[in-house]
Amino acid sequence: MVHWACPITVKVALNRVEGVSAVDVRYEERDATVTFDDAKTSVEALTQATTNAGYPSTLKQIQATQE
């Protein structure tokens, strides 16, 4: 059974953090991409927001592709 409240809860929690301008949550991948102003917030504040909402998270490093 899919619990669609999970991505909505995570998205709402992240959008409440000052400095966040966009949130894209993908349920199947258990993944979220957050666009934010690092002068107003931090990765720690974002992970704390999801933890406080009941969904602990960690930073996933993305490898840059070389051209």
PDB file of N, CA, C and O in Angstrom:
ATOM      1  N   MET A   1       0.847  -1.184   0.000  1.00  0.00           N
ATOM      2  CA  MET A   1       0.000   0.000   0.000  1.00  0.00           C
ATOM      3  C   MET A   1       0.888   1.242   0.000  1.00  0.00           C
ATOM      4  O   MET A   1       1.829   1.335   0.788  1.00  0.00           O
ATOM      5  N   VAL A   2       0.596   2.174  -0.864  1.00  0.00           N
ATOM      6  CA  VAL A   2       1.365   3.414  -0.978  1.00  0.00           C
ATOM      7  C   VAL A   2       0.778   4.453  -0.032  1.00  0.00           C
ATOM      8  O   VAL A   2      -0.433   4.668   0.001  1.00  0.00           O
ATOM      9  N   HIS A   3       1.647   5.086   0.729  1.00  0.00           N
ATOM     10  CA  HIS A   3       1.216   6.144   1.645  1.00  0.00           C
ATOM     11  C   HIS A   3       1.598   7.483   1.020  1.00  0.00           C
ATOM     12  O   HIS A   3       2.714   7.962   1.215  1.00  0.00           O
ATOM     13  N   TRP A   4       0.685   8.082   0.278  1.00  0.00           N
ATOM     14  CA  TRP A   4       0.987   9.322  -0.432  1.00  0.00           C
ATOM     15  C   TRP A   4       1.104  10.513   0.498  1.00  0.00           C
ATOM     16  O   TRP A   4       1.569  11.567   0.066  1.00  0.00           O
ATOM     17  N   ALA A   5       0.707  10.396   1.744  1.00  0.00           N
ATOM     18  CA  ALA A   5       0.858  11.508   2.681  1.00  0.00           C
ATOM     19  C   ALA A   5       2.329  11.779   2.971  1.00  0.00           C
ATOM     20  O   ALA A   5       2.698  12.904   3.308  1.00  0.00           O
ATOM     21  N   CYS A   6       3.167  10.757   2.843  1.00  0.00           N
ATOM     22  CA  CYS A   6       4.596  10.913   3.145  1.00  0.00           C
ATOM     23  C   CYS A   6       5.241  12.003   2.300  1.00  0.00           C
ATOM     24  O   CYS A   6       5.830  12.921   2.871  1.00  0.00           O
ATOM     25  N   PRO A   7       5.163  11.952   0.952  1.00  0.00           N
ATOM     26  CA  PRO A   7       5.810  12.995   0.170  1.00  0.00           C
ATOM     27  C   PRO A   7       5.181  14.365   0.387  1.00  0.00           C
ATOM     28  O   PRO A   7       5.873  15.381   0.333  1.00  0.00           O
ATOM     29  N   ILE A   8       3.887  14.398   0.630  1.00  0.00           N
ATOM     30  CA  ILE A   8       3.231  15.683   0.885  1.00  0.00           C
ATOM     31  C   ILE A   8       3.730  16.270   2.194  1.00  0.00           C
ATOM     32  O   ILE A   8       4.016  17.465   2.270  1.00  0.00           O
ATOM     33  N   THR A   9       3.835  15.447   3.217  1.00  0.00           N
ATOM     34  CA  THR A   9       4.325  15.893   4.525  1.00  0.00           C
ATOM     35  C   THR A   9       5.756  16.399   4.421  1.00  0.00           C
ATOM     36  O   THR A   9       6.089  17.443   4.982  1.00  0.00           O
ATOM     37  N   VAL A  10       6.598  15.673   3.713  1.00  0.00           N
ATOM     38  CA  VAL A  10       7.996  16.081   3.534  1.00  0.00           C
ATOM     39  C   VAL A  10       8.067  17.396   2.769  1.00  0.00           C
ATOM     40  O   VAL A  10       8.813  18.298   3.152  1.00  0.00           O
ATOM     41  N   LYS A  11       7.300  17.512   1.694  1.00  0.00           N
ATOM     42  CA  LYS A  11       7.316  18.730   0.886  1.00  0.00           C
ATOM     43  C   LYS A  11       6.863  19.940   1.700  1.00  0.00           C
ATOM     44  O   LYS A  11       7.482  21.002   1.633  1.00  0.00           O
ATOM     45  N   VAL A  12       5.789  19.782   2.464  1.00  0.00           N
ATOM     46  CA  VAL A  12       5.294  20.884   3.301  1.00  0.00           C
ATOM     47  C   VAL A  12       6.345  21.281   4.331  1.00  0.00           C
ATOM     48  O   VAL A  12       6.591  22.470   4.539  1.00  0.00           O
ATOM     49  N   ALA A  13       6.966  20.297   4.977  1.00  0.00           N
ATOM     50  CA  ALA A  13       7.979  20.586   5.996  1.00  0.00           C
ATOM     51  C   ALA A  13       9.154  21.353   5.400  1.00  0.00           C
ATOM     52  O   ALA A  13       9.643  22.309   6.002  1.00  0.00           O
ATOM     53  N   LEU A  14       9.603  20.940   4.230  1.00  0.00           N
ATOM     54  CA  LEU A  14      10.733  21.614   3.589  1.00  0.00           C
ATOM     55  C   LEU A  14      10.357  23.011   3.104  1.00  0.00           C
ATOM     56  O   LEU A  14      11.155  23.940   3.220  1.00  0.00           O
ATOM     57  N   ASN A  15       9.167  23.165   2.571  1.00  0.00           N
ATOM     58  CA  ASN A  15       8.725  24.485   2.093  1.00  0.00           C
ATOM     59  C   ASN A  15       8.568  25.492   3.219  1.00  0.00           C
ATOM     60  O   ASN A  15       8.593  26.699   2.977  1.00  0.00           O
ATOM     61  N   ARG A  16       8.407  25.013   4.448  1.00  0.00           N
ATOM     62  CA  ARG A  16       8.268  25.922   5.603  1.00  0.00           C
ATOM     63  C   ARG A  16       9.613  26.499   6.045  1.00  0.00           C
ATOM     64  O   ARG A  16       9.650  27.461   6.813  1.00  0.00           O
ATOM     65  N   VAL A  17      10.704  25.928   5.572  1.00  0.00           N
ATOM     66  CA  VAL A  17      12.033  26.417   5.958  1.00  0.00           C
ATOM     67  C   VAL A  17      12.326  27.699   5.180  1.00  0.00           C
ATOM     68  O   VAL A  17      12.213  27.733   3.954  1.00  0.00           O
ATOM     69  N   GLU A  18      12.700  28.747   5.903  1.00  0.00           N
ATOM     70  CA  GLU A  18      13.007  30.020   5.255  1.00  0.00           C
ATOM     71  C   GLU A  18      14.150  29.828   4.260  1.00  0.00           C
ATOM     72  O   GLU A  18      15.149  29.179   4.570  1.00  0.00           O
ATOM     73  N   GLY A  19      13.998  30.393   3.075  1.00  0.00           N
ATOM     74  CA  GLY A  19      15.038  30.313   2.055  1.00  0.00           C
ATOM     75  C   GLY A  19      14.809  29.223   1.025  1.00  0.00           C
ATOM     76  O   GLY A  19      15.506  29.185   0.011  1.00  0.00           O
ATOM     77  N   VAL A  20      13.843  28.331   1.259  1.00  0.00           N
ATOM     78  CA  VAL A  20      13.547  27.268   0.294  1.00  0.00           C
ATOM     79  C   VAL A  20      12.680  27.857  -0.815  1.00  0.00           C
ATOM     80  O   VAL A  20      11.661  28.495  -0.551  1.00  0.00           O
ATOM     81  N   SER A  21      13.103  27.632  -2.069  1.00  0.00           N
ATOM     82  CA  SER A  21      12.333  28.163  -3.198  1.00  0.00           C
ATOM     83  C   SER A  21      11.648  27.081  -4.015  1.00  0.00           C
ATOM     84  O   SER A  21      10.690  27.370  -4.732  1.00  0.00           O
ATOM     85  N   ALA A  22      12.120  25.829  -3.922  1.00  0.00           N
ATOM     86  CA  ALA A  22      11.490  24.739  -4.673  1.00  0.00           C
ATOM     87  C   ALA A  22      11.784  23.403  -4.004  1.00  0.00           C
ATOM     88  O   ALA A  22      12.866  23.193  -3.456  1.00  0.00           O
ATOM     89  N   VAL A  23      10.800  22.501  -4.056  1.00  0.00           N
ATOM     90  CA  VAL A  23      10.957  21.153  -3.508  1.00  0.00           C
ATOM     91  C   VAL A  23      10.316  20.173  -4.488  1.00  0.00           C
ATOM     92  O   VAL A  23       9.169  20.353  -4.899  1.00  0.00           O
ATOM     93  N   ASP A  24      11.064  19.141  -4.855  1.00  0.00           N
ATOM     94  CA  ASP A  24      10.546  18.071  -5.709  1.00  0.00           C
ATOM     95  C   ASP A  24      10.772  16.760  -4.972  1.00  0.00           C
ATOM     96  O   ASP A  24      11.913  16.343  -4.776  1.00  0.00           O
ATOM     97  N   VAL A  25       9.684  16.108  -4.563  1.00  0.00           N
ATOM     98  CA  VAL A  25       9.767  14.852  -3.813  1.00  0.00           C
ATOM     99  C   VAL A  25       9.351  13.703  -4.724  1.00  0.00           C
ATOM    100  O   VAL A  25       8.295  13.763  -5.353  1.00  0.00           O
ATOM    101  N   ARG A  26      10.163  12.670  -4.798  1.00  0.00           N
ATOM    102  CA  ARG A  26       9.869  11.467  -5.580  1.00  0.00           C
ATOM    103  C   ARG A  26       9.708  10.295  -4.620  1.00  0.00           C
ATOM    104  O   ARG A  26      10.676   9.827  -4.021  1.00  0.00           O
ATOM    105  N   TYR A  27       8.474   9.833  -4.486  1.00  0.00           N
ATOM    106  CA  TYR A  27       8.149   8.798  -3.507  1.00  0.00           C
ATOM    107  C   TYR A  27       8.889   7.491  -3.764  1.00  0.00           C
ATOM    108  O   TYR A  27       9.516   6.944  -2.856  1.00  0.00           O
ATOM    109  N   GLU A  28       8.822   6.986  -4.996  1.00  0.00           N
ATOM    110  CA  GLU A  28       9.425   5.679  -5.279  1.00  0.00           C
ATOM    111  C   GLU A  28      10.934   5.667  -5.030  1.00  0.00           C
ATOM    112  O   GLU A  28      11.490   4.672  -4.565  1.00  0.00           O
ATOM    113  N   GLU A  29      11.584   6.788  -5.347  1.00  0.00           N
ATOM    114  CA  GLU A  29      13.038   6.882  -5.160  1.00  0.00           C
ATOM    115  C   GLU A  29      13.423   7.236  -3.728  1.00  0.00           C
ATOM    116  O   GLU A  29      14.597   7.183  -3.360  1.00  0.00           O
ATOM    117  N   ARG A  30      12.413   7.603  -2.914  1.00  0.00           N
ATOM    118  CA  ARG A  30      12.671   8.077  -1.547  1.00  0.00           C
ATOM    119  C   ARG A  30      13.694   9.196  -1.581  1.00  0.00           C
ATOM    120  O   ARG A  30      14.716   9.157  -0.896  1.00  0.00           O
ATOM    121  N   ASP A  31      13.388  10.205  -2.408  1.00  0.00           N
ATOM    122  CA  ASP A  31      14.356  11.223  -2.762  1.00  0.00           C
ATOM    123  C   ASP A  31      13.648  12.582  -2.869  1.00  0.00           C
ATOM    124  O   ASP A  31      12.499  12.658  -3.303  1.00  0.00           O
ATOM    125  N   ALA A  32      14.336  13.630  -2.475  1.00  0.00           N
ATOM    126  CA  ALA A  32      13.814  14.981  -2.644  1.00  0.00           C
ATOM    127  C   ALA A  32      14.940  15.883  -3.120  1.00  0.00           C
ATOM    128  O   ALA A  32      16.076  15.773  -2.657  1.00  0.00           O
ATOM    129  N   THR A  33      14.621  16.764  -4.038  1.00  0.00           N
ATOM    130  CA  THR A  33      15.554  17.784  -4.488  1.00  0.00           C
ATOM    131  C   THR A  33      15.034  19.116  -3.980  1.00  0.00           C
ATOM    132  O   THR A  33      13.884  19.481  -4.221  1.00  0.00           O
ATOM    133  N   VAL A  34      15.903  19.844  -3.269  1.00  0.00           N
ATOM    134  CA  VAL A  34      15.497  21.103  -2.656  1.00  0.00           C
ATOM    135  C   VAL A  34      16.377  22.225  -3.193  1.00  0.00           C
ATOM    136  O   VAL A  34      17.604  22.136  -3.159  1.00  0.00           O
ATOM    137  N   THR A  35      15.741  23.272  -3.685  1.00  0.00           N
ATOM    138  CA  THR A  35      16.454  24.473  -4.114  1.00  0.00           C
ATOM    139  C   THR A  35      16.288  25.491  -2.993  1.00  0.00           C
ATOM    140  O   THR A  35      15.171  25.805  -2.583  1.00  0.00           O
ATOM    141  N   PHE A  36      17.431  26.007  -2.497  1.00  0.00           N
ATOM    142  CA  PHE A  36      17.353  26.925  -1.366  1.00  0.00           C
ATOM    143  C   PHE A  36      18.480  27.939  -1.399  1.00  0.00           C
ATOM    144  O   PHE A  36      19.498  27.744  -2.064  1.00  0.00           O
ATOM    145  N   ASP A  37      18.280  29.020  -0.673  1.00  0.00           N
ATOM    146  CA  ASP A  37      19.268  30.085  -0.529  1.00  0.00           C
ATOM    147  C   ASP A  37      20.137  29.737   0.672  1.00  0.00           C
ATOM    148  O   ASP A  37      19.669  29.753   1.811  1.00  0.00           O
ATOM    149  N   ASP A  38      21.413  29.422   0.414  1.00  0.00           N
ATOM    150  CA  ASP A  38      22.278  29.002   1.519  1.00  0.00           C
ATOM    151  C   ASP A  38      22.684  30.159   2.434  1.00  0.00           C
ATOM    152  O   ASP A  38      23.359  29.942   3.440  1.00  0.00           O
ATOM    153  N   ALA A  39      22.281  31.374   2.098  1.00  0.00           N
ATOM    154  CA  ALA A  39      22.487  32.500   3.012  1.00  0.00           C
ATOM    155  C   ALA A  39      21.369  32.563   4.059  1.00  0.00           C
ATOM    156  O   ALA A  39      21.504  33.224   5.089  1.00  0.00           O
ATOM    157  N   LYS A  40      20.250  31.854   3.773  1.00  0.00           N
ATOM    158  CA  LYS A  40      19.097  31.890   4.679  1.00  0.00           C
ATOM    159  C   LYS A  40      18.893  30.585   5.441  1.00  0.00           C
ATOM    160  O   LYS A  40      18.269  30.588   6.502  1.00  0.00           O
ATOM    161  N   THR A  41      19.405  29.469   4.922  1.00  0.00           N
ATOM    162  CA  THR A  41      19.208  28.181   5.593  1.00  0.00           C
ATOM    163  C   THR A  41      20.386  27.270   5.276  1.00  0.00           C
ATOM    164  O   THR A  41      21.320  27.659   4.574  1.00  0.00           O
ATOM    165  N   SER A  42      20.328  26.056   5.803  1.00  0.00           N
ATOM    166  CA  SER A  42      21.430  25.104   5.637  1.00  0.00           C
ATOM    167  C   SER A  42      20.877  23.701   5.425  1.00  0.00           C
ATOM    168  O   SER A  42      19.695  23.440   5.653  1.00  0.00           O
ATOM    169  N   VAL A  43      21.749  22.810   4.987  1.00  0.00           N
ATOM    170  CA  VAL A  43      21.367  21.409   4.832  1.00  0.00           C
ATOM    171  C   VAL A  43      20.907  20.856   6.174  1.00  0.00           C
ATOM    172  O   VAL A  43      19.956  20.077   6.233  1.00  0.00           O
ATOM    173  N   GLU A  44      21.577  21.256   7.250  1.00  0.00           N
ATOM    174  CA  GLU A  44      21.208  20.786   8.580  1.00  0.00           C
ATOM    175  C   GLU A  44      19.782  21.199   8.936  1.00  0.00           C
ATOM    176  O   GLU A  44      19.037  20.410   9.518  1.00  0.00           O
ATOM    177  N   ALA A  45      19.397  22.418   8.597  1.00  0.00           N
ATOM    178  CA  ALA A  45      18.036  22.885   8.879  1.00  0.00           C
ATOM    179  C   ALA A  45      17.012  22.100   8.053  1.00  0.00           C
ATOM    180  O   ALA A  45      15.916  21.804   8.530  1.00  0.00           O
ATOM    181  N   LEU A  46      17.377  21.767   6.819  1.00  0.00           N
ATOM    182  CA  LEU A  46      16.467  21.003   5.962  1.00  0.00           C
ATOM    183  C   LEU A  46      16.289  19.582   6.482  1.00  0.00           C
ATOM    184  O   LEU A  46      15.167  19.080   6.537  1.00  0.00           O
ATOM    185  N   THR A  47      17.381  18.934   6.862  1.00  0.00           N
ATOM    186  CA  THR A  47      17.258  17.569   7.380  1.00  0.00           C
ATOM    187  C   THR A  47      16.528  17.574   8.720  1.00  0.00           C
ATOM    188  O   THR A  47      15.799  16.631   9.025  1.00  0.00           O
ATOM    189  N   GLN A  48      16.710  18.612   9.518  1.00  0.00           N
ATOM    190  CA  GLN A  48      15.979  18.721  10.785  1.00  0.00           C
ATOM    191  C   GLN A  48      14.487  18.886  10.531  1.00  0.00           C
ATOM    192  O   GLN A  48      13.670  18.339  11.272  1.00  0.00           O
ATOM    193  N   ALA A  49      14.124  19.632   9.495  1.00  0.00           N
ATOM    194  CA  ALA A  49      12.707  19.832   9.168  1.00  0.00           C
ATOM    195  C   ALA A  49      12.037  18.509   8.803  1.00  0.00           C
ATOM    196  O   ALA A  49      10.913  18.251   9.233  1.00  0.00           O
ATOM    197  N   THR A  50      12.707  17.670   8.018  1.00  0.00           N
ATOM    198  CA  THR A  50      12.106  16.382   7.662  1.00  0.00           C
ATOM    199  C   THR A  50      12.062  15.453   8.864  1.00  0.00           C
ATOM    200  O   THR A  50      11.101  14.703   9.033  1.00  0.00           O
ATOM    201  N   THR A  51      13.090  15.496   9.699  1.00  0.00           N
ATOM    202  CA  THR A  51      13.113  14.677  10.912  1.00  0.00           C
ATOM    203  C   THR A  51      11.965  15.079  11.842  1.00  0.00           C
ATOM    204  O   THR A  51      11.273  14.221  12.390  1.00  0.00           O
ATOM    205  N   ASN A  52      11.771  16.375  12.011  1.00  0.00           N
ATOM    206  CA  ASN A  52      10.684  16.874  12.859  1.00  0.00           C
ATOM    207  C   ASN A  52       9.319  16.458  12.318  1.00  0.00           C
ATOM    208  O   ASN A  52       8.365  16.308  13.082  1.00  0.00           O
ATOM    209  N   ALA A  53       9.224  16.271  10.998  1.00  0.00           N
ATOM    210  CA  ALA A  53       7.967  15.844  10.376  1.00  0.00           C
ATOM    211  C   ALA A  53       7.784  14.332  10.445  1.00  0.00           C
ATOM    212  O   ALA A  53       6.755  13.807  10.020  1.00  0.00           O
ATOM    213  N   GLY A  54       8.782  13.633  10.980  1.00  0.00           N
ATOM    214  CA  GLY A  54       8.676  12.184  11.130  1.00  0.00           C
ATOM    215  C   GLY A  54       9.385  11.383  10.047  1.00  0.00           C
ATOM    216  O   GLY A  54       9.238  10.163   9.975  1.00  0.00           O
ATOM    217  N   TYR A  55      10.159  12.074   9.197  1.00  0.00           N
ATOM    218  CA  TYR A  55      10.860  11.408   8.100  1.00  0.00           C
ATOM    219  C   TYR A  55      12.323  11.844   8.087  1.00  0.00           C
ATOM    220  O   TYR A  55      12.688  12.762   7.353  1.00  0.00           O
ATOM    221  N   PRO A  56      13.164  11.192   8.894  1.00  0.00           N
ATOM    222  CA  PRO A  56      14.584  11.546   8.928  1.00  0.00           C
ATOM    223  C   PRO A  56      15.203  11.456   7.530  1.00  0.00           C
ATOM    224  O   PRO A  56      14.850  10.583   6.737  1.00  0.00           O
ATOM    225  N   SER A  57      16.124  12.366   7.247  1.00  0.00           N
ATOM    226  CA  SER A  57      16.765  12.385   5.936  1.00  0.00           C
ATOM    227  C   SER A  57      18.258  12.641   6.068  1.00  0.00           C
ATOM    228  O   SER A  57      18.750  13.054   7.119  1.00  0.00           O
ATOM    229  N   THR A  58      18.958  12.388   4.985  1.00  0.00           N
ATOM    230  CA  THR A  58      20.387  12.670   4.906  1.00  0.00           C
ATOM    231  C   THR A  58      20.678  13.290   3.545  1.00  0.00           C
ATOM    232  O   THR A  58      19.898  13.150   2.603  1.00  0.00           O
ATOM    233  N   LEU A  59      21.796  13.968   3.461  1.00  0.00           N
ATOM    234  CA  LEU A  59      22.231  14.575   2.215  1.00  0.00           C
ATOM    235  C   LEU A  59      22.757  13.501   1.282  1.00  0.00           C
ATOM    236  O   LEU A  59      23.548  12.648   1.685  1.00  0.00           O
ATOM    237  N   LYS A  60      22.322  13.545   0.047  1.00  0.00           N
ATOM    238  CA  LYS A  60      22.797  12.610  -0.981  1.00  0.00           C
ATOM    239  C   LYS A  60      23.673  13.403  -1.934  1.00  0.00           C
ATOM    240  O   LYS A  60      23.208  14.350  -2.569  1.00  0.00           O
ATOM    241  N   GLN A  61      24.916  13.026  -2.034  1.00  0.00           N
ATOM    242  CA  GLN A  61      25.831  13.712  -2.938  1.00  0.00           C
ATOM    243  C   GLN A  61      25.558  13.275  -4.369  1.00  0.00           C
ATOM    244  O   GLN A  61      25.368  12.092  -4.649  1.00  0.00           O
ATOM    245  N   ILE A  62      25.543  14.248  -5.264  1.00  0.00           N
ATOM    246  CA  ILE A  62      25.352  13.952  -6.685  1.00  0.00           C
ATOM    247  C   ILE A  62      26.677  14.157  -7.386  1.00  0.00           C
ATOM    248  O   ILE A  62      27.320  15.196  -7.234  1.00  0.00           O
ATOM    249  N   GLN A  63      27.083  13.156  -8.158  1.00  0.00           N
ATOM    250  CA  GLN A  63      28.329  13.283  -8.895  1.00  0.00           C
ATOM    251  C   GLN A  63      28.126  14.156 -10.107  1.00  0.00           C
ATOM    252  O   GLN A  63      27.170  13.976 -10.861  1.00  0.00           O
ATOM    253  N   ALA A  64      29.025  15.104 -10.296  1.00  0.00           N
ATOM    254  CA  ALA A  64      28.976  15.965 -11.482  1.00  0.00           C
ATOM    255  C   ALA A  64      29.541  15.181 -12.663  1.00  0.00           C
ATOM    256  O   ALA A  64      30.506  14.428 -12.531  1.00  0.00           O
ATOM    257  N   THR A  65      28.927  15.376 -13.794  1.00  0.00           N
ATOM    258  CA  THR A  65      29.433  14.708 -14.997  1.00  0.00           C
ATOM    259  C   THR A  65      30.494  15.565 -15.642  1.00  0.00           C
ATOM    260  O   THR A  65      30.372  16.789 -15.696  1.00  0.00           O
ATOM    261  N   GLN A  66      31.517  14.930 -16.124  1.00  0.00           N
ATOM    262  CA  GLN A  66      32.586  15.645 -16.814  1.00  0.00           C
ATOM    263  C   GLN A  66      32.324  15.636 -18.302  1.00  0.00           C
ATOM    264  O   GLN A  66      31.877  14.636 -18.864  1.00  0.00           O
ATOM    265  N   GLU A  67      32.607  16.761 -18.933  1.00  0.00           N
ATOM    266  CA  GLU A  67      32.397  16.851 -20.379  1.00  0.00           C
ATOM    267  C   GLU A  67      33.694  16.678 -21.114  1.00  0.00           C
ATOM    268  O   GLU A  67      33.718  16.723 -22.344  1.00  0.00           O
TER     269      GLU A  67
END
